[in-house]
Amino acid sequence: MLHEAMSKQLKIVAVAILVLAVFAVLIPGIRQSSAQEEGQYAGIEQCAMCHEDTVKAFQDSIHGQKGFALRSDKACESCHGPAAAHVEGGGDKTKIKSFASLNTQEKSDMCLGCHERGKKMFWMGSAHESRGLACQDCHSVHKPAVEKAQLKKKNQSQLCFDCHKQKEAQFFRPSHHPVKEGKMECTSCHNPHGTQTAKLLTADSVTEQCYQCHAEKRGPFLWEHVPVREDCTNCHEVHGSNRLKLLNAKEPFLCQRCHSDTRHPGTPYDETRVTQNRIAGHSCTNCHSTLHGSNHPSGHTFLR
């Protein structure tokens, strides 16, 4: 029994010595591998030797601020990868990550490594992403035209209008939201990085989006006008219209889309007589002035 116990203890000691020997061999190798990996980075000072202007612009930008270092202390190499081989190769472009050689998905993935939260969390599958756009189509890290969001153009709306030509034309109409005047931006209503709502709206619906500024139209009202509650674009063209108050049709034709020959004649322009009492200078809202909703006990026809 004593012999068996001693033999068992010797086996345990032998296994322990073997494990320690294995660790003694592996740990220096792991440390050396880690050191070699760390040695692949050249450092921003080395980058500045050739790309002085680019590095200077980077350091002055939002990415060159202290907050960026909390994410990564590799500066240029955070995006372009380890540059030691690139430097040793005399600037060999094949030995460093060049954004010109990346496809759309790879470019965006690079940015999403840090910008994956907040308003950017719905980028994947969004309208712009699914149409083959990358972050760099609108933003520039090294040569932004404006510091805010590092956009490629000073005017955000002009950046959007590069693609959305129809919307640009609508803003030249007499009645329009003050985007050209600089009082609003496209992002006042839309999130270009993606949303869970239609048309990239930042609110849950069109009406909720409009209520953020037009709070007096929200209600609740004792008497509600159903098309108003349903969708503001039933009556309004939000980007611009040739009619007053962004209406998408002229009164009374706008109202006649729903109200045709109800109570009093609903077709005031169907006669040729100039003396017709609603032929000129009159409209439905001359009388129905509270059509967005009324709290008057007798306001069911929106007269008060």
C-alpha positions as CSV (number, residue, x, y, z in Angstrom):
1,M,0.0,0.0,0.0
2,L,2.8,2.4,1.0
3,H,4.6,1.6,-2.3
4,E,1.5,2.4,-4.4
5,A,1.0,5.7,-2.6
6,M,4.6,6.8,-3.2
7,S,4.4,5.8,-6.8
8,K,1.2,7.9,-7.2
9,Q,2.8,10.9,-5.7
10,L,5.8,10.6,-7.9
11,K,3.6,10.6,-11.0
12,I,1.8,13.8,-9.8
13,V,5.2,15.5,-9.3
14,A,6.4,14.3,-12.7
15,V,3.3,15.7,-14.4
16,A,3.6,19.0,-12.6
17,I,7.3,19.3,-13.6
18,L,6.3,18.6,-17.3
19,V,3.6,21.3,-17.2
20,L,6.0,23.9,-15.8
21,A,8.6,22.9,-18.5
22,V,6.0,23.5,-21.2
23,F,5.0,26.9,-19.8
24,A,8.7,27.8,-19.5
25,V,9.1,27.2,-23.2
26,L,5.8,28.8,-24.4
27,I,5.7,32.0,-22.3
28,P,8.9,33.5,-23.8
29,G,7.5,32.7,-27.3
30,I,4.2,34.4,-26.5
31,R,6.0,37.4,-25.2
32,Q,8.3,37.5,-28.2
33,S,5.3,37.2,-30.5
34,S,3.5,40.1,-28.7
35,A,6.7,42.2,-28.9
36,Q,7.0,41.5,-32.6
37,E,3.3,42.4,-33.1
38,E,3.9,45.7,-31.2
39,G,7.0,46.3,-33.2
40,Q,4.9,46.4,-36.5
41,Y,3.6,49.8,-35.6
42,A,5.7,52.7,-36.7
43,G,4.1,55.5,-34.7
44,I,2.6,58.8,-35.8
45,E,6.1,60.5,-35.7
46,Q,7.2,58.2,-38.5
47,C,4.1,58.9,-40.5
48,A,4.8,62.7,-40.2
49,M,8.3,62.2,-41.8
50,C,6.6,61.8,-45.2
51,H,3.0,62.9,-44.7
52,E,3.6,66.1,-42.6
53,D,0.6,68.1,-43.8
54,T,-1.8,65.2,-43.5
55,V,-0.6,64.4,-39.9
56,K,-0.8,68.1,-39.0
57,A,-4.4,68.2,-40.3
58,F,-5.2,65.0,-38.5
59,Q,-3.9,66.3,-35.1
60,D,-6.0,69.5,-35.5
61,S,-9.2,67.5,-36.3
62,I,-11.6,65.9,-33.9
63,H,-9.9,62.5,-34.5
64,G,-6.6,64.0,-33.2
65,Q,-8.1,65.1,-29.9
66,K,-7.5,63.5,-26.6
67,G,-10.8,61.6,-26.7
68,F,-9.7,59.6,-29.7
69,A,-6.6,58.3,-27.8
70,L,-9.0,56.7,-25.3
71,R,-10.2,54.5,-28.2
72,S,-6.8,53.8,-29.7
73,D,-3.3,55.1,-29.1
74,K,-2.2,54.1,-32.6
75,A,-3.3,57.3,-34.4
76,C,-2.9,56.9,-38.2
77,E,-2.4,53.2,-37.8
78,S,-5.8,52.8,-36.1
79,C,-7.3,52.9,-39.5
80,H,-4.4,52.2,-41.9
81,G,-3.0,49.3,-39.9
82,P,0.6,48.6,-38.8
83,A,2.9,50.7,-40.9
84,A,6.4,49.3,-40.1
85,A,6.6,47.2,-43.2
86,H,5.3,50.2,-45.3
87,V,8.1,52.3,-43.9
88,E,10.8,49.7,-44.3
89,G,9.7,49.2,-47.9
90,G,10.3,52.8,-48.7
91,G,6.6,53.7,-48.8
92,D,5.4,50.5,-50.5
93,K,1.7,51.1,-50.8
94,T,1.0,47.4,-51.0
95,K,2.2,47.0,-47.4
96,I,-0.3,49.3,-45.8
97,K,-4.1,49.6,-45.8
98,S,-5.1,52.2,-48.4
99,F,-8.8,53.2,-48.5
100,A,-8.6,53.6,-52.2
101,S,-8.2,49.9,-52.5
102,L,-11.1,49.0,-50.2
103,N,-14.6,48.3,-51.3
104,T,-17.6,50.1,-50.0
105,Q,-18.4,47.6,-47.2
106,E,-14.8,47.6,-46.0
107,K,-14.7,51.4,-45.9
108,S,-17.8,51.6,-43.8
109,D,-16.8,48.8,-41.5
110,M,-13.6,50.7,-40.7
111,C,-15.6,53.6,-39.4
112,L,-18.2,51.5,-37.7
113,G,-15.4,50.0,-35.5
114,C,-15.8,53.2,-33.4
115,H,-19.0,54.8,-34.6
116,E,-21.3,51.9,-34.0
117,R,-23.7,53.5,-31.5
118,G,-26.3,56.3,-31.3
119,K,-27.5,57.6,-34.6
120,K,-25.3,55.2,-36.6
121,M,-26.6,52.0,-35.1
122,F,-29.1,51.4,-38.0
123,W,-26.6,52.0,-40.8
124,M,-26.5,48.4,-41.9
125,G,-29.5,47.8,-44.2
126,S,-30.4,51.5,-44.3
127,A,-31.4,53.3,-47.5
128,H,-28.0,54.8,-48.1
129,E,-26.0,51.7,-47.2
130,S,-28.2,49.4,-49.5
131,R,-27.5,51.8,-52.4
132,G,-23.8,51.3,-52.1
133,L,-22.7,54.4,-50.3
134,A,-19.8,54.4,-47.8
135,C,-19.1,56.8,-45.0
136,Q,-16.3,58.4,-47.1
137,D,-18.8,59.5,-49.8
138,C,-20.1,62.2,-47.4
139,H,-17.3,62.5,-44.8
140,S,-13.6,63.2,-45.0
141,V,-11.1,62.4,-42.2
142,H,-8.2,64.3,-43.7
143,K,-9.7,67.1,-45.8
144,P,-13.2,68.0,-44.3
145,A,-14.8,71.2,-45.6
146,V,-16.3,71.8,-42.1
147,E,-15.3,70.6,-38.7
148,K,-18.8,69.5,-37.7
149,A,-19.3,65.9,-38.7
150,Q,-16.2,66.4,-41.0
151,L,-18.4,66.8,-44.0
152,K,-17.0,67.1,-47.5
153,K,-19.0,70.3,-48.1
154,K,-19.5,73.4,-45.9
155,N,-23.3,73.3,-46.4
156,Q,-24.9,70.1,-45.3
157,S,-27.9,70.6,-47.6
158,Q,-25.7,71.0,-50.6
159,L,-24.1,67.7,-49.8
160,C,-27.5,66.0,-49.8
161,F,-28.5,67.8,-53.0
162,D,-25.6,66.2,-54.9
163,C,-27.9,63.2,-55.1
164,H,-31.3,64.5,-54.3
165,K,-31.8,66.9,-57.2
166,Q,-35.6,66.8,-57.1
167,K,-35.6,67.9,-53.5
168,E,-33.2,70.7,-54.3
169,A,-35.5,72.0,-57.0
170,Q,-38.5,71.9,-54.6
171,F,-36.7,74.2,-52.2
172,F,-36.5,76.9,-54.9
173,R,-40.3,77.1,-54.9
174,P,-42.0,80.1,-53.4
175,S,-43.3,78.2,-50.3
176,H,-40.6,76.1,-48.7
177,H,-39.0,75.2,-45.4
178,P,-36.0,77.5,-44.6
179,V,-33.3,75.1,-45.5
180,K,-31.7,77.5,-48.1
181,E,-31.8,80.3,-45.5
182,G,-29.8,78.2,-43.1
183,K,-32.5,78.0,-40.4
184,M,-32.9,74.3,-40.9
185,E,-30.9,71.4,-42.2
186,C,-31.8,68.1,-43.8
187,T,-30.9,66.4,-40.6
188,S,-33.5,68.5,-38.8
189,C,-36.0,65.8,-40.0
190,H,-33.9,63.0,-41.4
191,N,-31.1,60.7,-40.1
192,P,-29.0,59.8,-43.1
193,H,-27.3,57.0,-41.2
194,G,-30.6,55.0,-41.0
195,T,-33.7,54.7,-38.9
196,Q,-36.5,52.3,-38.3
197,T,-39.0,54.6,-39.9
198,A,-39.9,55.5,-43.5
199,K,-38.0,58.2,-45.3
200,L,-35.2,58.1,-42.7
201,L,-37.3,60.3,-40.4
202,T,-36.0,60.9,-36.9
203,A,-39.5,60.7,-35.4
204,D,-41.9,57.8,-35.3
205,S,-44.2,59.2,-38.0
206,V,-44.6,62.1,-40.4
207,T,-47.0,63.9,-38.1
208,E,-44.8,63.4,-35.0
209,Q,-41.9,64.8,-37.0
210,C,-43.9,67.9,-37.9
211,Y,-45.2,68.4,-34.4
212,Q,-41.7,68.9,-33.1
213,C,-41.9,72.4,-34.6
214,H,-45.6,72.9,-35.2
215,A,-46.7,71.9,-31.7
216,E,-49.9,74.0,-31.9
217,K,-51.2,71.6,-34.5
218,R,-50.7,68.6,-32.2
219,G,-53.9,68.9,-30.0
220,P,-55.6,67.0,-28.5
221,F,-58.7,68.6,-30.0
222,L,-62.3,68.1,-29.2
223,W,-63.0,67.9,-32.9
224,E,-60.2,66.4,-35.0
225,H,-59.7,66.5,-38.8
226,V,-58.9,62.9,-39.7
227,P,-56.5,63.6,-42.6
228,V,-54.5,65.9,-40.3
229,R,-54.1,63.3,-37.6
230,E,-53.3,60.6,-40.2
231,D,-50.5,62.3,-42.2
232,C,-49.5,66.0,-42.8
233,T,-48.4,65.1,-46.3
234,N,-52.1,64.5,-47.3
235,C,-52.3,68.2,-47.8
236,H,-48.7,69.5,-47.6
237,E,-45.6,69.1,-49.8
238,V,-43.0,69.4,-47.1
239,H,-39.9,70.3,-49.2
240,G,-41.5,73.1,-51.3
241,S,-44.6,74.1,-53.1
242,N,-45.8,76.7,-55.6
243,R,-48.8,77.3,-53.3
244,L,-49.1,79.0,-50.0
245,K,-48.5,77.1,-46.8
246,L,-46.8,74.3,-48.7
247,L,-50.1,73.0,-50.0
248,N,-49.8,70.3,-52.6
249,A,-52.9,71.5,-54.4
250,K,-54.8,74.8,-54.7
251,E,-57.9,75.4,-52.6
252,P,-60.7,74.5,-53.0
253,F,-59.4,71.6,-55.2
254,L,-57.4,70.3,-52.3
255,C,-60.5,70.0,-50.1
256,Q,-62.6,68.6,-53.0
257,R,-60.4,65.5,-53.0
258,C,-62.5,64.3,-50.0
259,H,-65.4,66.8,-49.8
260,S,-67.3,66.6,-53.0
261,D,-70.9,68.1,-53.1
262,T,-71.5,67.9,-49.4
263,R,-74.1,70.3,-47.9
264,H,-73.3,73.4,-49.9
265,P,-71.9,73.0,-53.5
266,G,-68.4,71.5,-53.4
267,T,-67.6,72.5,-57.0
268,P,-67.3,76.3,-57.0
269,Y,-65.4,76.4,-60.3
270,D,-67.8,74.3,-62.4
271,E,-69.8,77.3,-63.8
272,T,-68.8,79.9,-66.3
273,R,-70.6,82.8,-64.6
274,V,-68.2,85.5,-63.4
275,T,-70.7,86.5,-60.7
276,Q,-70.4,83.1,-59.0
277,N,-69.9,84.0,-55.4
278,R,-66.9,81.7,-54.9
279,I,-65.2,82.2,-58.2
280,A,-62.2,84.4,-57.1
281,G,-60.4,85.3,-53.9
282,H,-62.3,82.8,-51.8
283,S,-61.5,79.4,-50.4
284,C,-62.6,76.8,-47.9
285,T,-60.4,78.2,-45.2
286,N,-62.1,81.6,-45.3
287,C,-64.8,80.0,-43.3
288,H,-63.3,76.7,-42.0
289,S,-60.4,78.4,-40.4
290,T,-59.6,75.7,-37.7
291,L,-59.3,72.7,-40.0
292,H,-56.3,71.3,-38.1
293,G,-58.7,70.8,-35.2
294,S,-61.1,72.7,-32.9
295,N,-61.8,72.7,-29.2
296,H,-65.0,74.8,-29.6
297,P,-68.2,72.9,-28.6
298,S,-69.7,73.9,-31.9
299,G,-66.5,73.3,-33.9
300,H,-67.4,70.1,-35.6
301,T,-67.3,71.9,-39.0
302,F,-64.1,73.7,-38.0
303,L,-65.7,77.1,-38.3
304,R,-64.5,78.2,-34.9
